[in-house]
């Protein structure tokens, strides 16, 4: 094992701390705290508002839960990184490899949660009479399958010792280099769900164009266009993740030919953390039932306050 990439748990040593390390750590923690707060708020609304108890909202709740756990794991990583940077030392704690494993698993859960949303829209339009695919029980089974898959495939990296401690970035990850592990992770976490969502999107475009050329009932065309719009929104979410994860992809590509920048993981993770914040904001904007529920609660609060103030004025006047 290369001593420049790995240190034992019991040993620690002093490192040179760049001036931008600690501010970057603090920005990461702030972004992740905002994400966690938003996801908890959204999940509470979905759980307690009966109007949100639908299959599409169940899939949205699955995405929110994935974001919550993913952000919590990265926040855990960021806190330990900040602690080490402040102390100007490096060491691998006992949970470092486990946090690295969770990062790959939970990022996969998040991407496949978007795939499940797109797939549900697809079967609703293409197979509207096959109600089995639209049942909550069926979608719940799909959710369980994606979670099991996401937590099983990264076990390979633990059993083979692929996840190691990177000294310069204070994180346990697969080393970026031309290897089976990094290609396997990229395909399983990003490649498969993104390609399938794109395929579903183009299949729905073809379907909408086809029924536009036929004499079809207005309600069928309207439903197809509406579901296509929802898949387009899912595409927007996945493209946000892909765009802000682009630096990570670039570093992987660079590692196939030469050594990536020294602090590649620190740079890549700030973009990933910002993308999670953007995903939650866009998810709220795109999820009409959730947005409507929040607006109702805000309006209800304002309606409660206004009569009290009016009553107070009447009492004073009396």
N, C-alpha and C positions, 0 to 999 in steps of 0.2 A: 504493500500500500504506500502510496506516495506521501511522504511526510509533509510536503508543502500544501497538500489539500486536506489533511486530516490531522487532528490532534486528539489525544486521548482524553477521556472524561476527567481523569484525575489531575491532569496537568493544565496549566494556563500560562500564558506569556503575554508580554506587553506588545502592543502594535501601535503603529502610527495612525492617529485618527485625523482624517481630513476634516477641514472646517465645515464642510457641508453635510457631514454624516448626521449629527444630532438634529439640525433643523429638518432634514429629510425624514428622519425617524419620527419627529413630532408631527410633521404634515401627514405621514402615513397613519399615525394613531388618530389624528383628528378626522381624517376622511373615513376611516373604518368605524369610528365611534358614531359618526353621522349615519353611515349605512346601517349599522346595527340598530340604532334608535328608530330609523324609518321602517326597517323590516319588522321589528317588534310591533310598532304601531299598526302597520298594514295587516299583520297576522291577527292582531286583536280585533280589528274591524271585521275581517273576513270570518272569524270564529263566531262573533257575537251578533252580527247582522244577518238575519235570516234571508234577506234579499241576495246575499252573496253565497248562499248555499246551493250552488249550481256546479255542474261538471267543469265548465270553463274556469270558474273561480277556484275550484279545487286544484286545477292545474297551475293557476296563478299562485295559489298558496304554496304549492310544491316548489315553485321557483323562488318565492320569498324565503321559504325555509332553507333552500339551498344557498341563497345569498347570505342569509344570517349565519349559517354554520361556516361557510367559506370565509366570510369577513371575520368571524370570531377566531378562526384558525390563524389567519394572517395577522390579526391583532395580537394574538399570542406570540407569534414570531416577532412582530415589530417591538413589542414590549421588551422581550429578551434581548433583541438587537440593541435597543436604546440603552438598556442596562449595561451591556458589555461595552458599548461605545463610551458611555460616561465613565466607566471604570478603566477604560483604555486597556482592556485585556481580551483574550480570546480563549474560549473553552467550549467543549461540547457537553451540554447537559443531557440527562438521561432521556428526556422527551424530544430531543432534537430530531432524530430520525422519524419518530412517530408524527411530529408536526409536518415534516416533509411528505410523509405518506398521505396524511390527511389533505394536504394541498392538492395533490394530483386527484385524489378520490372526489373531493368536494367540488373542484373545478369541473370534473366530468359530470357530476350530478347536476350542476347548474346548466351546462350546455345541453345535456339530454332533457332537462326540464323544458327548455325552449323547443326542443324537437317534439316532445309530447304535445305541447300546445299546437304546433303546426300540424302534426299528424291528426289530432282531433278535428281541427278545422277541415282537413282534407277528407276524412271519412264522412263528416257531416254533409259535405257538398256532393262528393262523388257517390256515396252509398247512403243516401238519406233514409232508405227503408230498412237497412240492416241495423236495427236498433241495438244489437249486441255490442257493437263497437262504441256506442255512445253511452252505455250504462256506466254509472259511477263505479260499480264493482270492477268492470273491465278496465277502466282507466286507473283505478287504484292498483290493480294487478300490474299494469304497465309501470306504474310508479315504483312499486316494490322491485320489479325486475331491473329497472335502470339503477336503482340504489344498490342492489346486490352486485350488479356488473361493475359499477363504479368503485365499490369497495374491494372487489376481488382482484381486478387486473393489476392494481399497483402493488399487491403482495409480492409479485414477481421481483420488484425492485428491492424489497426487504430481504427476501430469501437469497438473492444473488449478491447482496451487499452493494447494490447500485447507488443507493442514496448515501452520500457521504457529506461530511462537514466541510464547507468552503470557508477558509479562514478569512479571506479578504471581505467577504460579504456577510459573514457571521450567520450562516444559514445552512441547513441540510437539504440538499437537492441532488438530482441527477447531474453529474458534471456535463457541461456542454461540450460535446465532441461527436465525431462521426461514430455512432455506436447503435446497436440494435435497441437498447433501452430507450434512448432519447427519441428515436424514430417511432418506436412502439407507443411511447407516451403521447407524442404529438398527434399520432393518428387516432388513438383511442379517446383522447380528451377533446381535441378540436376537429380533426379531419373528418371523422365519421358523422358527427351531428351537424356540422356546418354544411357538408356536401348533401346530406339528406334533406335538410331544410331548404336548400337551394333547389333541389330536385322537386320537392313538394310545391314550392312556389311556382316553378315553371309549369308543372303539371296543372295547377289550378288556372294559370294564365291561359293555357291551351284549352282547358275546359270552358272557361268563360267566353273565349273567342268562338268556340264551337257552338255554344248555345245562343250566342248573339246572332249567328248566321241562320239559326232555325227559328221557327215560330214556336216559342216556348211560353208557358204561363209567366206572368210578370213576377209572381212571388218566387218562382224557382230562380229566375235571373237575379232578382234582388238578393236572395239568400246567398247565391254563389258569389256575387260581387262583394257582399258584406264579409263573407268568410275569407275571400281573397284579400280584402283590406286588413283583416286581423292577422293573416299570415304575413302580409307585408310589414305589419308592425312588429311581429316576431322577428322577421328578417332584420329590421332596424335594431332591435335589441342585440341580436347575435353579431351584427356588424359593429356595434359599439364595442362589444367584448373583443372582437377580432382586431379592430382598429387600434385599441389601446394595448392589446397584446402583441401588436406588430413589432415593437422593439424586441420583445422576447424572441419572436420568430426570426428576426434579423440576426440576433446574437447566435441562435441555433445554426442558422445558415453560415454565418462567419466561422463558427467553430468547426464546420466540416472542412475548411481549408486552412485556417490558422487559429491562433489563440484569440478568444473574444476579449473585449476590454476587461480590465482588472476588476471593476466593480459592476459587472453586467447585471447581476441579480438585483442589486440595489436600484439601479436605473429602471430595470424592467418592472419591478414591483410597484414603483410609484405610479406608473401608467396603469397597471392592473387595478390598484386601489382607487384611482380616479374613475376608472371605467365602472367599478361597482357602484360608486356614487351616482354616476350618470344613468346606469341601468335602473336604479330604484326611482329616480326622478321621472325617467321616460316611462317606466312601467306604470306609475301612477297616472301619467298623462294619457296613456293608451288604454287603461283599464277603466272603462266607463262606469261599471257598477261600483267599483271601489271609490272612484272619484265622486260619484253621486252620493254614496253613503257618507263620505267625509263631509261633503257640502251640507247634507241634511243635518248632521250633528252640529256643524258650526252655526247653521241658521237657527237650530233649536236652542243653542246656547244664547244667541243674540236675542231671540224672542223671549227667553226667560228673563234676561237682564232688563230689557226695555219696559215690561209691565211693572217690575219692581221700582224702577226709577220714576215711572209715571205715578204709581201709587204713593211714592214718597213725596212727590210734588203736591199731590192732592192733599196729603196729610198736613204738609206745611201750610198750604193755602187755607185749610180749614182752621 
